[in-house]
């Protein structure tokens, strides 16, 4: 039984190297993403680069009605998703950033010339400056480029009956499309709701097959940076050795807290969390729920060993009862 469980899920908890746990001898340093949402500008260059490199079909060019978000969530054809959150500015930030006085005075007003004349053309009045404008509300954008977390203890990998999902030598989780049978067990097992079976377009070889970010495994094997990180203009998406990224993230968090962002926090970096830490982790400016992320994810197969032991005990009890009943019936 222990050998079966070892083959089924490897380690279910604890701080381990997923590559070594998966059977690789002397693997390279674990690779990953550190996404600093404080410098994300929502340009979606990562989404476009991901689709172009991985030949992912388009998944909607219209707006969802939820701000400027046109993809909605991660899925089989959305391996990178840029979330747009419009949030009222917290009081401490509003007080620290008063609205500047743009009124011209003295010589500056004279240099500006006479006041403009209304010719009945479309107005160029700035928002909030019209006489009948409502009281303006301070708000800020929160933007985050979401991606598969590449869990240390990956439930999708544990439940896959064909071995299509596997850890690579870089500690990342990939789907081997040629041996995926489309059962969908991984879809319900993922605590982040990342993985999905592709439903179209017709003729796509991956239709019916589970799909998600591979952290550009084909690029990693050639010593290249994943497409999304390569395309990011602000270095919001940073790629490298996971241990180094975690150290860098702690330093960046300290900077933001000192700059007046007390709610800033790291998400997914701690190897003691419910999935053993993630290969893609984030620096957030607010709670995970604000970004649509689960606050305390737990690998859904963590209780599998106990469940198998209970199932074995139940089977043994039933077998014992059947034998006893047979023996009793034979005497009668």
PyMOL commands that set and color helices and strands:
alter all, ss='L'
color gray80, all
select helices_A, chain A and resi 2-9+18-21+37-39+45-54+91-96+106-112+155-159+177-179+185-189+217-220+227-231+242-258+288-291+304-331
alter helices_A, ss='H'
color red, helices_A
select strands_A, chain A and resi 31-36+80-88+139-147+165-167+173-175+196-197+210-211+237-241+265-267+280-284
alter strands_A, ss='S'
color yellow, strands_A
deselect
rebuild
show_as cartoon
